[in-house]
Amino acid sequence: MEVLKVAQARKSFGSIQALDGASLELRQGEMLALLGPNGAGKTTLVRAIAGRARLDGGTIELFGKALDVSGGAANGRAELGVVPQDIALYPLLTARENLEVWGRLHGVGPRELAPRVDRALEWTALADRAKEPVKRFSGGMKRRLNIACGILHEPKVVLLDEPTVGVDPQSRERIYDMLAGLRDRGVSLLLTTHQLEEAEARCQRIVVIDHGRVIAGGTLNELVEQTVGASRRVTLVLDRVPASPLPGFEAAAEGTTLVTQVRDVATELPPLLATVRGAGCKVLDVEVRSPSLHAVFIHLTGRDLRE
Amino acid sequence: MIRTLLRIAITSLRRDRVVQAMTFLLPVIFFSIFAMIFGSQGGDVTSRVNIAVVDEDHSQGSERLIGALKKEPGLRIRTRTRRPGEPPDTARALVSRMHALELVKGGVVPVAIVIPQGFGAGFGSFSDSVPKVELLSDRADPVAPHVVSGLLQKTAMAGAPDLMAKQGIGLFEKYGGPLTPEQRRAMDSWDTYLRDSAGTSSGAGGDAGGGGGMSQGMVPTRIVDVLGEQKSSWLIALTAAGIAVMFLLFSASGAGGTLLDEVETGTLERLLTSHAGMGTILMGKWLFIVLMGVFQITVMFVWGMLVFKLDLLNHLPGFFIITFFTAAAAAGFGLVLATLCKTRQQLGGISTILILTQSAVGGSMFPRFAMSEQLRAIGRYTTFNANALDGYEKVFWREAPLIQLWPQVLVLAILTIVFLTIARLLARRWETV
């Protein structure tokens, strides 16, 4: 079931067309990655959904109800949580105080505030630091708190703009575990990121946006099929250089490493290994790699720098 | 190496308008303001002192003296006036002693001259029994009574020399015997000459007769402090108010600057995705700055009370009324600056220039009674400080009833509304784009 639907979103800033007919759908309980190079329109799209950018055209629906796209953040967006890219916290307030003020500002009543704040502190693993001013926190702790402040009103759809930027791998893991926990509770998440490996590993679907348009979308396998194809890259490391070039292989520089592409590993790999053995060589190592999201991304958006 | 470092510094200065203004414009503005203040004291253009004159004598001498005072370029004389509340078509009545007191107490004029009954009869006799001319004065302007006293001596000398001569000859005849007929004729011819030349002479004794409560000089005078000589803390109150208002503006602009911090850290963006709209956010900031301002000024006055014996407790209602409206307007001013500027650095520069200029013209740095009338008017109509300080002066010095604070309260309230409206309009740039 679609909980959020953006159709033909258009937005320009002067002569710059930030969104040029972008469309996407977010389904119930999924984590959707919105990828794109710098300036592709990701943040503008997230801001438009959050009501912070006025669209020139197009529609946005939340749970089937059209949102006001002419601005006015709170209108019809009670079920929406927004986690900005900036660490939008008050540094002199403690973790608990930040949660309390952002909870109140998002309409959490005074009675339900305290238990929710306690849960949020547990969820972010900050319960033992609840009374410390946020300015003393590490980047990862601030990021976790930043997310918690955006979901304290228990929204059903959460927009996250680069939630793991600038944090160490341990904090990233923790943040994605937190997001997975939300998804398990039925919350739908749309996140923008430049961390392709994480998007590949953690998100159910991926949407790639460039020049204000969605240029590809689907699961990783679907994207691979649509772009670079499903062939696996097979790399063999031999004990010595074959006497003559082996058919179907490309030799790497040192000659003991051979590379080839296969579509069906189970049926195509055994004959390849037999060919090597027939040439009198011994296989020391085999590596089979699926096409990565990185390859898909570069295939879709090119190698040119975007500034 | 030094050349390269110099290049970095010069290029940065060339591209930083705020630093340029602080470096080159602010000193020029300050120089101009202080030149206007001090230049009008000793320059060619002497500021005129507004005074009221009460004639209780109605003698030839008193009328001649008033006539001469009217010709004095250093004074602006008021002999008739209309009482407050009287319709404009009502004929102006002669100023009475009571009314002169009201004019001085109300701060309309800094000095009123009261020419007492019997003045004309004893004019120029140098006798201690001659009734003294009273200078009803407001100590909020300590300079004016002495200036007026000096000018009075000068005017008496230059304006009625014939009467002075007559009195002198009278004294001579009293103690030295009558004049001979020849001497009498010569005196009569001199009398005509002196009468004709009255007011044309530059006079002598222009600086005569200084000092409080003096009786020396051609015209014996007595300075009467109409607002009570027992008050010793008025200057402390005015100083506290002047400094407090200036620093209130600095704190208000600093607190308003938290809005720019919120833009920079992203909390404003987040606030705008919450239930709080821009209007609510601005009102929240405004209310905080108002409360902080009231507290700040209160701390200043309490300190004045504890250390400098400022009489705060007897003026609490008026103090809180003026303090609240002053803080309200200052908070609005701070928000206008914050919404006008793009960065904290810009805000720091612009607010320093505006606040110091306002404070100099508005009386926070230099007493307004020492300024020319023109500069005082500029202060009243262009600065926030002048109106706030006028309010404090009414409370602590004039001890005016609360109702009489309405002009200052009205101006500060209007300024608050205007500032908040401007801030709201300027803040639209942060709303949905």
Interface residues (C-beta under 8 A of the other chain):
Chain A: F13 A50 G51 R52 A53 R54 S70 G71 G72 A73 A74 R77 V82 P84 Q85 D86 I87 A88 L89 Y90 P91 W102 L105 H106 G107 C149 G150
Chain B: T265 G266 T267 E269 R270 L271 L272 T273 S274 H275 A276 G277 E431 T432 V433
